[in-house]
Amino acid sequence: MRIRTLEDLFTCAQHEGVDLCIDGTEVQVRRPQAGRPGRKAFISGKKKQNTIKTTTFSDRQGRTRFSGVIRPGRMHDRTAVHTEGIAEQFHRHPDAKAEVDEGYRGLANEFPTQVSAP
């Protein structure tokens, strides 16, 4: 099955019994020109640079299953979970399981039987 959306990813993971690993990465980008809307949206509080963040989903073997949920560097992982629709997918797919890092602790608190965090 070709995975093109979050819905496809969670459907596939649930049917195959794959535990997902969810993590976000930051990539430095060029600063938007002065006077352009959204110029401040890309400034990351963590890296103090202009970045974009990508949420990546992989399996336990480290193979990337889906990557492409992209957001400005200023947005926190916890906020992204709801705006990107990740939390909604856990509601729709109650058998899907995932491991996350500290940035997604709120997701683990919201879905304690499906998501584990350190």
C-alpha positions as CSV (number, residue, x, y, z in Angstrom):
1,M,0.0,0.0,0.0
2,R,1.3,3.4,-0.9
3,I,1.2,5.8,2.0
4,R,0.3,9.4,1.0
5,T,-1.6,10.8,4.0
6,L,-1.8,10.4,7.7
7,E,-5.0,8.4,7.3
8,D,-3.2,5.9,5.0
9,L,-0.3,5.7,7.6
10,F,-2.5,4.9,10.5
11,T,-4.7,2.5,8.6
12,C,-1.6,0.6,7.4
13,A,0.0,0.6,10.9
14,Q,-3.2,-0.7,12.5
15,H,-3.7,-3.5,10.0
16,E,0.0,-4.6,9.9
17,G,0.4,-4.2,13.7
18,V,3.3,-1.8,13.3
19,D,4.3,0.4,16.3
20,L,5.1,3.9,15.0
21,C,7.9,6.1,16.3
22,I,7.0,9.8,16.0
23,D,9.5,12.6,16.1
24,G,10.0,16.1,14.9
25,T,13.2,17.5,13.2
26,E,14.2,21.1,12.5
27,V,15.9,22.2,9.3
28,Q,17.4,25.6,8.9
29,V,15.8,27.7,6.1
30,R,16.6,31.1,4.5
31,R,15.0,34.0,6.3
32,P,12.0,35.4,4.5
33,Q,12.5,38.9,3.1
34,A,11.7,42.0,5.2
35,G,8.1,43.1,5.1
36,R,6.9,39.6,4.1
37,P,4.0,38.1,6.1
38,G,5.0,35.3,8.4
39,R,8.6,36.4,8.7
40,K,8.6,35.8,12.5
41,A,6.8,32.5,12.3
42,F,10.0,30.6,11.2
43,I,12.2,31.7,14.2
44,S,12.7,28.7,16.4
45,G,12.9,29.3,20.1
46,K,15.1,26.2,20.5
47,K,17.7,26.9,17.8
48,K,17.4,30.7,17.6
49,Q,17.4,30.4,13.8
50,N,14.9,30.4,11.0
51,T,13.7,26.8,10.7
52,I,10.9,24.5,9.5
53,K,9.9,21.4,11.5
54,T,8.9,18.1,9.9
55,T,7.1,15.4,11.8
56,T,8.4,12.0,10.8
57,F,6.9,8.6,11.4
58,S,9.0,5.5,11.4
59,D,8.8,1.9,12.5
60,R,10.8,0.1,15.2
61,Q,13.5,-0.8,12.6
62,G,14.1,2.9,11.9
63,R,12.5,2.8,8.4
64,T,10.7,6.0,7.5
65,R,7.0,5.3,6.9
66,F,5.8,8.9,6.4
67,S,7.4,12.3,6.4
68,G,5.8,15.4,5.2
69,V,3.8,17.1,7.9
70,I,5.7,20.4,7.7
71,R,5.2,23.5,10.0
72,P,7.0,26.7,10.9
73,G,9.9,26.3,13.4
74,R,8.1,28.4,15.9
75,M,5.3,25.9,16.5
76,H,5.8,23.5,19.4
77,D,5.3,19.7,19.0
78,R,2.3,19.6,21.3
79,T,0.5,22.3,19.3
80,A,1.4,20.5,16.0
81,V,-0.3,17.2,17.2
82,H,-3.7,18.8,17.1
83,T,-3.3,21.2,14.1
84,E,-1.8,18.4,11.9
85,G,-4.5,15.9,12.9
86,I,-2.3,13.3,14.6
87,A,-4.5,13.2,17.7
88,E,-7.6,12.7,15.5
89,Q,-5.9,9.7,13.9
90,F,-5.5,8.0,17.3
91,H,-9.2,8.5,17.9
92,R,-10.0,6.9,14.5
93,H,-7.6,4.0,14.9
94,P,-7.8,2.7,18.5
95,D,-5.4,-0.2,17.8
96,A,-2.6,2.0,16.5
97,K,0.4,2.3,18.8
98,A,3.3,4.7,18.9
99,E,6.4,5.8,20.8
100,V,7.2,9.5,21.2
101,D,9.8,11.7,22.8
102,E,9.4,14.4,25.5
103,G,8.0,16.9,23.0
104,Y,4.9,14.8,22.5
105,R,4.3,14.1,26.2
106,G,0.8,15.6,26.0
107,L,-0.1,13.1,23.3
108,A,1.0,10.2,25.6
109,N,-1.1,11.7,28.4
110,E,-4.1,12.0,26.1
111,F,-3.8,8.4,24.8
112,P,-2.1,6.4,27.6
113,T,-3.0,3.0,26.1
114,Q,-1.8,3.8,22.6
115,V,1.2,6.2,23.0
116,S,4.2,5.7,25.3
117,A,6.7,8.4,26.2
118,P,9.8,8.3,28.4
